[in-house]
Amino acid sequence: MEAKRWIHKAILVNLLLILIAVSGSVAEVLWYDGFEDGKIDEQYVMKNHPGEWVEEEGVIKQTDPASGDHTYLIIEGGFAEPHAAMAKVRIDDWADHDLSRTGLGVRLDPGDGAGYAFLIHNTLNNMEFLNDHLAWKQNDTPPPFGQVVIGEWYWMKVEISDDGFKGKIWSEGEQEPDDWLLESALDFGAARPPSGNVGLNGGSNQGVGLTLVSFDDFLVCDSADECTPATIAQILPVDSRGKLATLWGLLRVARN
């Protein structure tokens, strides 16, 4: 057992040196998953309804068309606030309905996975904040590009702190907007305590609405300024993406 611990420490040191060489901003990256190895990381938990999550072809998908309200893939990282999270989102199928929704969640409850969510909701031209099972913020707003298109990739990013909740969305390959699309105090529904848990919301269908969605490049950082596509590009250069994704996975294992 002692020898195994020393091996893990040696792996950790070597991988940290590799990652620091690749990116000077590694210290601000709290979690990253590029979903490259075809296996769902054992550190994820599925709540409130498990859904049907599949990792393949470099993405993770929630493929159950009647998954239930709500369906989260969560990393229980205990991340200190403030922190930011970002992921690429692609709608694979959609039917307009109140229970059609997908996006990012923070302050997710360790028990049922409920928390604050930044969602594509009801229609593909509506973004909104939700305090799961408690209240909508009622800040219905179209994305800056007008409407989400089925089959195309978009970045979604959020930031959470005691000062409030923020969210934005933009098309892959386009420049990130300077301003947040939505900003709010935590005043919709009962206030939730920090949990450090961050998740991907894969739908809330209950057999009525239809949400089939894929995610890629799931990133959690200390700050929104560090949570960018450029940070991912520094961690995983295009010519060695698969190799470094594997190393990052080993790093997470060695750290535990």
WOGI-V927464 format. One record per backbone hydrogen bond with DSSP energy under -1.0 kcal/mol. NH is the residue of the N-H (numbers start at 1). CO is the residue of the C=O. E is the energy in kcal/mol with one decimal. If there is no record, write none. Layout:
# WOGI-V927464
NH:CO:E
NH:CO:E
This chain:
# WOGI-V927464
5:1:-2.1
6:2:-2.1
7:3:-2.1
8:4:-2.4
9:5:-2.4
10:6:-2.4
11:7:-2.6
12:8:-2.6
13:9:-2.6
14:10:-2.4
15:11:-2.7
16:12:-2.4
17:13:-2.1
18:14:-2.0
19:15:-2.9
20:16:-2.8
21:17:-1.9
22:18:-1.7
23:19:-2.5
28:25:-1.4
29:26:-1.4
30:220:-2.8
31:220:-1.7
33:218:-1.9
44:41:-1.9
45:74:-2.2
47:72:-1.9
49:70:-2.5
54:61:-2.4
56:59:-2.1
59:56:-1.7
60:215:-2.3
61:54:-2.9
62:213:-2.6
63:52:-3.0
71:203:-1.6
72:47:-4.6
73:200:-2.0
74:45:-3.2
75:198:-2.8
77:75:-1.8
79:196:-1.9
83:160:-1.4
84:221:-2.5
85:158:-2.0
86:219:-2.5
87:156:-2.0
88:216:-3.1
89:154:-3.2
90:214:-2.5
92:212:-2.9
93:212:-1.7
95:210:-1.5
97:122:-1.1
100:97:-2.0
102:120:-1.5
103:201:-1.3
104:118:-1.7
105:199:-2.5
106:116:-2.6
108:197:-1.3
109:114:-3.1
113:109:-1.8
116:106:-2.1
117:130:-2.9
118:104:-2.6
119:128:-2.7
120:102:-2.8
121:126:-2.3
122:100:-2.9
123:121:-2.7
126:123:-1.2
127:141:-2.7
128:119:-2.2
130:117:-2.2
131:135:-3.2
132:115:-2.7
134:131:-2.8
135:131:-2.0
137:129:-2.4
141:127:-1.9
146:143:-2.0
148:124:-3.3
151:91:-2.7
152:149:-1.9
154:89:-2.0
155:170:-3.0
156:87:-2.6
157:168:-2.4
158:85:-2.6
159:166:-1.6
160:83:-2.3
161:164:-1.6
164:161:-1.5
165:184:-2.9
166:159:-2.0
167:182:-2.3
168:157:-2.1
170:155:-2.0
172:153:-2.0
174:171:-2.0
181:167:-1.3
182:167:-2.3
184:165:-2.3
187:185:-1.8
198:75:-1.8
199:105:-2.5
200:73:-2.5
201:103:-2.9
202:71:-3.4
208:205:-1.9
209:205:-1.2
212:93:-2.0
213:62:-1.4
214:90:-2.6
215:60:-2.9
216:88:-1.7
218:33:-2.3
219:86:-3.0
220:31:-2.5
221:84:-2.5
222:28:-1.8
227:223:-1.1
228:226:-1.6
232:228:-1.5
233:229:-2.3
234:230:-1.8
235:231:-2.1
236:232:-3.1
240:237:-1.8
244:240:-2.5
245:241:-2.3
246:242:-1.9
247:243:-1.9
248:244:-2.6
249:245:-1.9
250:246:-2.1
251:247:-2.4
252:248:-2.2
253:249:-1.9
254:250:-3.0
255:251:-1.9
